[in-house]
């Protein structure tokens, strides 16, 4: 019996059943980020988005007045580290000067952008988005609807 149990454990480990990363082979149509964002899992601080015109990226627009019980940047950093994905980070006062402010009016927010178009974003003013700011798994499931977590081979 111990041998069977041991073999099952080895089988699970070899097949990836203990992998804590989300499955992306589920038929959902996603987009790839620009390759340079599959990097180290860091925030890349910017003051404008003008030089990112042809990129596909995730931007974190933040303010210093976030009052969530768990700081949302920690949720995002944990996800970024897990998948080695860099996010653009911009202060909300600078974000308000960008073309994205026409569509996204509140911070903090995570915005998926491709070729200067908003693909999706979290709205800090909507109740249905609040869990994504406080729970890494909820955030990961949401973002999984829009981007691939690894770059193209």
C-alpha positions in Angstrom: 0.0 0.0 0.0 2.8 2.4 0.8 4.4 1.7 -2.6 1.1 2.5 -4.4 0.7 5.8 -2.4 4.4 6.7 -3.1 3.8 6.0 -6.8 0.7 8.2 -6.8 2.6 11.1 -5.2 5.4 10.8 -7.8 2.8 10.6 -10.6 1.1 13.8 -9.3 4.4 15.6 -9.1 5.5 14.5 -12.6 2.2 15.5 -14.2 2.0 18.9 -12.5 -1.0 18.2 -10.4 0.6 20.2 -7.6 1.4 23.2 -9.8 -0.1 26.4 -8.4 -0.2 28.1 -11.7 -3.5 28.5 -13.6 -4.3 26.4 -16.7 -4.4 28.5 -19.8 -5.3 25.7 -22.3 -9.0 26.2 -21.9 -10.0 27.6 -25.3 -10.4 31.2 -24.1 -9.1 33.7 -26.6 -6.4 35.8 -25.0 -3.7 38.2 -26.2 0.1 38.0 -25.6 1.9 40.9 -24.0 4.8 42.5 -25.8 7.7 40.1 -25.1 9.7 42.6 -23.0 6.9 42.4 -20.3 7.5 38.7 -19.7 10.5 39.5 -17.6 11.2 39.6 -13.9 7.8 40.4 -12.3 8.5 44.0 -11.4 6.7 47.3 -11.6 8.1 49.6 -14.3 7.5 53.1 -13.1 6.6 55.7 -15.8 5.2 59.2 -15.9 3.6 58.9 -19.3 2.5 56.3 -21.8 3.5 58.0 -25.0 6.3 55.7 -26.0 4.2 52.5 -25.6 2.0 53.1 -28.6 2.5 49.7 -30.3 2.9 47.7 -27.1 0.5 45.3 -25.4 0.9 45.6 -21.6 -0.8 45.8 -18.2 -0.7 49.2 -16.5 -1.3 49.8 -12.8 -2.7 53.3 -12.2 -2.3 54.0 -8.5 -3.0 56.7 -6.0 -1.5 57.1 -2.5 -4.9 57.1 -0.9 -5.8 53.4 -1.3 -7.8 52.3 1.7 -8.2 48.5 1.0 -7.5 46.3 4.0 -4.8 44.5 2.0 -2.8 46.9 -0.1 -3.7 46.0 -3.7 -0.2 46.6 -5.0 0.9 43.6 -2.8 -1.7 41.4 -4.5 -0.5 42.5 -8.0 3.2 42.1 -7.0 2.5 38.6 -5.8 0.9 37.7 -9.1 3.7 39.4 -11.1 6.4 37.5 -9.2 4.6 34.2 -9.7 4.5 34.6 -13.5 7.5 36.9 -14.1 5.3 39.5 -15.7 6.2 43.2 -15.5 3.4 45.8 -15.1 3.7 49.4 -16.0 3.1 51.6 -13.0 1.9 55.2 -13.2 0.7 57.6 -10.5 -2.9 58.6 -11.0 -2.1 62.3 -11.3 0.1 61.5 -14.3 -2.4 58.9 -15.6 -5.1 61.6 -15.8 -3.0 63.2 -18.5 -3.0 60.1 -20.7 -5.5 59.0 -23.4 -6.5 56.1 -21.1 -8.2 58.5 -18.7 -11.0 59.0 -21.3 -12.2 55.5 -20.4 -10.7 54.7 -17.0 -11.7 57.4 -14.4 -10.8 55.8 -11.0 -7.7 54.5 -9.3 -6.3 52.2 -8.3 -6.9 50.3 -11.5 -5.3 47.5 -13.6 -5.7 48.1 -17.3 -4.9 45.7 -20.1 -3.9 47.8 -23.2 -3.1 46.7 -26.7 -2.1 49.1 -29.4 -3.6 52.1 -27.4 -6.9 50.3 -26.9 -8.3 49.3 -23.5 -9.0 45.6 -23.6 -10.2 45.4 -20.0 -9.8 47.1 -16.7 -10.7 46.9 -13.0 -12.9 49.6 -11.8 -12.3 50.6 -8.2 -15.8 52.2 -8.2 -17.6 48.9 -9.0 -18.5 46.4 -6.3 -18.0 43.4 -8.6 -14.3 44.3 -9.1 -13.4 44.8 -5.4 -12.5 41.2 -4.7 -9.8 41.3 -7.4 -8.0 44.0 -5.5 -8.0 41.9 -2.3 -7.6 38.3 -3.4 -4.7 37.1 -5.6 -6.7 34.1 -6.9 -9.6 36.3 -7.9 -7.3 38.8 -9.6 -5.5 35.9 -11.4 -8.8 34.4 -12.6 -9.9 37.8 -13.9 -6.6 38.5 -15.8 -6.6 35.0 -17.2 -9.6 36.0 -19.3 -7.5 38.5 -21.2 -3.7 37.7 -21.4 -1.4 34.8 -21.6 0.9 34.5 -18.6 3.9 33.2 -20.6 5.2 34.6 -23.9 4.9 32.9 -27.3 7.4 30.2 -28.1 
